[in-house]
């Protein structure tokens, strides 16, 4: 059965958050998917984010794609990841009331991946850790000459996907973060930051990982 798609307004710390929901019906879990940097055109309709959400919906998860604060119909202003982390925790709390206390998968692209590592840390500290993380084009280290992302440690089964030709976040940045964590990185040859013509590879990597 094809998942149904709807838009919700969820109350967050800075006001209402606009969320696209893809619901397969009788979900086995909740997948929260975060989009790239709001100040550089990132929204919840980004193709990588859509691919991740639809992949999880096909795997039986209700997939939530919020717009970060200040984007689209979401209230508030950009907060460098701090307020965004609080917002995502509010979206998850609302989802558990709507759909039940189900396992939570976290997925994010670029700045959204950075935020999800913070969300994962907050969930672990609250003794309700995420089932698993999927991080694509992860914003790590010095990005774009001015922005610096100090990435937190993540669980060893985290799926990290990065393009060999990423022009926004150099692959070396992600490898430098992953190395001390002994965290594998799946490198997609020829893929740029936005995975043009490689979106199906993201879908296949996640699908294979969930079926094993």
KOLNUTOR-967668 format. One line per field, with one value per residue (C-alpha): residue number from 1; x, y, z. Coordinates in Angstrom, 3 decimals, padded with zeros to 6 digits. Layout:
<atoms>
seq <- (NUM,...)
xx <- (X,...)
yy <- (Y,...)
zz <- (Z,...)
</atoms>
This chain:
<atoms>
seq <- (1,2,3,4,5,6,7,8,9,10,11,12,13,14,15,16,17,18,19,20,21,22,23,24,25,26,27,28,29,30,31,32,33,34,35,36,37,38,39,40,41,42,43,44,45,46,47,48,49,50,51,52,53,54,55,56,57,58,59,60,61,62,63,64,65,66,67,68,69,70,71,72,73,74,75,76,77,78,79,80,81,82,83,84,85,86,87,88,89,90,91,92,93,94,95,96,97,98,99,100,101,102,103,104,105,106,107,108,109,110,111,112,113,114,115,116,117,118,119,120,121,122,123,124,125,126,127,128,129,130,131,132,133,134,135,136,137,138,139,140,141,142,143,144,145,146,147,148,149,150,151,152,153,154,155,156,157,158,159,160,161,162,163,164,165,166,167,168,169,170,171,172,173,174,175,176,177,178,179,180,181,182,183,184,185,186,187,188,189,190,191,192,193,194,195,196,197,198,199,200,201,202,203,204,205,206,207,208,209,210,211,212)
xx <- (000.000,001.327,001.978,-000.414,001.115,-000.149,001.062,000.894,001.520,003.420,004.001,007.696,009.605,009.636,006.162,004.464,006.619,005.490,005.901,005.302,004.260,004.322,002.383,002.405,-000.356,000.320,003.908,006.717,008.617,009.027,011.629,012.579,014.346,016.133,016.924,020.064,021.014,018.052,020.200,021.423,018.081,017.503,013.878,011.933,011.336,015.057,015.556,017.915,015.491,012.560,014.535,015.323,011.720,010.240,012.760,011.735,008.034,008.561,010.303,007.171,008.085,005.926,008.359,008.374,010.014,009.884,010.886,013.430,012.445,012.184,011.666,008.355,005.507,007.736,007.935,011.125,014.589,017.694,019.580,022.765,021.464,020.648,016.979,016.614,017.588,014.894,012.388,013.147,012.699,009.293,008.368,009.347,007.343,004.303,004.818,004.883,001.530,000.060,001.496,002.514,005.748,007.542,011.273,012.829,015.179,016.982,018.141,019.626,021.335,024.195,023.266,020.340,022.806,024.658,021.383,020.493,023.733,022.652,019.138,020.628,022.759,019.736,017.687,020.530,020.910,017.175,017.609,015.516,018.158,017.361,017.184,019.719,021.054,021.503,023.775,024.204,026.639,027.327,028.359,031.620,034.589,035.214,032.524,032.342,035.271,033.291,031.084,032.596,030.755,032.020,030.345,029.373,030.173,027.514,026.728,028.926,026.063,025.362,025.103,027.308,027.020,029.210,030.013,033.596,033.159,031.350,032.245,030.506,031.793,035.122,035.197,038.386,036.358,034.015,036.831,038.659,035.545,034.834,038.371,038.694,035.180,036.160,033.017,032.693,031.848,030.109,031.684,029.631,032.060,031.368,028.604,028.506,027.021,023.443,023.851,022.687,021.878,022.869,019.715,018.870,022.198,021.149,017.827,019.536,022.166,019.528,017.162,019.887,021.023,017.495,016.854,019.910)
yy <- (000.000,003.441,005.663,008.567,012.056,014.950,018.192,018.774,021.732,020.681,022.943,023.640,025.845,028.772,028.233,025.950,023.636,022.533,018.775,016.547,013.046,009.885,007.162,003.556,002.577,000.394,001.703,-000.343,002.782,006.545,008.008,011.662,013.141,016.523,018.816,020.803,024.302,026.722,029.755,028.085,026.992,023.832,022.720,019.537,019.058,018.593,015.522,013.701,014.270,013.064,009.966,009.154,009.698,007.604,004.837,004.662,004.775,001.774,000.028,000.516,003.649,006.746,009.293,012.871,015.706,018.919,022.299,023.801,027.000,029.956,027.742,027.523,027.455,026.899,029.745,031.115,032.007,029.936,028.964,027.214,023.790,024.492,025.444,023.071,020.177,021.183,021.465,017.962,016.541,018.265,016.724,013.273,013.726,014.706,011.722,009.296,010.667,010.355,007.001,005.230,004.665,003.149,002.746,005.925,006.134,009.426,010.493,013.761,015.406,017.921,020.403,018.079,015.255,017.510,018.292,014.604,013.759,016.299,014.812,011.324,012.549,014.092,010.903,008.758,011.091,010.704,006.902,006.439,006.077,006.064,002.713,003.845,006.902,007.556,010.514,011.696,014.396,015.064,018.625,017.963,020.197,023.418,023.866,026.631,028.508,029.990,027.413,024.960,021.840,019.991,016.641,014.525,010.824,008.447,004.752,002.316,001.046,004.524,004.531,007.321,007.984,010.516,011.395,011.123,014.415,016.368,020.009,021.366,019.004,017.444,013.679,014.184,016.089,013.155,010.620,012.716,012.693,008.993,007.669,007.985,006.514,003.535,004.365,003.010,005.504,004.384,006.413,006.767,007.192,010.229,011.594,015.326,016.873,016.630,013.120,014.130,010.947,008.912,009.173,005.535,004.546,006.162,004.300,000.979,001.387,002.145,-000.585,-003.238,-002.163,-002.419,-005.841,-007.447)
zz <- (000.000,-000.950,002.104,002.579,002.705,004.796,006.346,010.079,012.345,015.478,018.471,019.072,021.512,019.039,017.597,015.097,012.979,009.535,009.053,006.017,007.099,005.002,006.814,005.573,008.003,011.060,011.244,012.795,013.802,013.504,011.138,011.622,008.583,008.696,005.765,004.877,006.021,006.053,005.198,002.005,000.579,002.616,002.989,003.691,-000.056,-000.780,-003.007,-000.625,002.248,000.130,-000.823,002.808,003.936,001.139,001.767,005.413,004.528,002.241,005.135,007.245,009.218,009.523,008.054,009.349,007.402,009.451,008.131,010.505,012.316,009.925,006.850,004.969,007.451,010.508,013.035,014.588,013.306,012.602,015.778,014.539,015.571,019.218,018.897,015.971,018.246,020.740,017.899,016.644,020.143,020.250,016.864,018.149,021.361,019.301,016.963,019.879,021.054,017.533,016.457,019.658,021.557,018.564,017.822,016.416,013.448,012.805,009.349,008.172,005.227,005.572,008.366,009.110,009.808,012.257,014.044,014.213,016.035,018.658,018.792,019.193,022.086,023.810,023.388,024.754,027.747,028.419,028.390,025.237,022.509,018.817,017.066,014.440,012.597,008.889,008.084,004.481,003.336,007.015,007.906,009.762,010.418,008.458,005.804,003.221,004.732,007.627,009.311,011.786,012.919,015.960,015.439,018.430,018.754,017.447,017.830,015.940,013.764,012.365,008.560,007.184,003.439,001.631,-001.956,-003.180,-005.084,-002.331,-002.987,000.131,002.839,001.842,002.331,004.375,007.004,007.540,007.601,010.217,012.426,011.842,012.315,016.119,016.450,014.240,012.295,008.735,005.988,002.796,-000.022,-003.206,-006.126,-008.281,-006.046,-005.314,-002.168,-003.466,-004.897,-008.369,-010.327,-007.234,-005.096,-005.809,-004.225,-000.924,-001.087,-001.758,001.003,003.647,002.450,002.523,005.984,007.400,005.941,007.552)
</atoms>
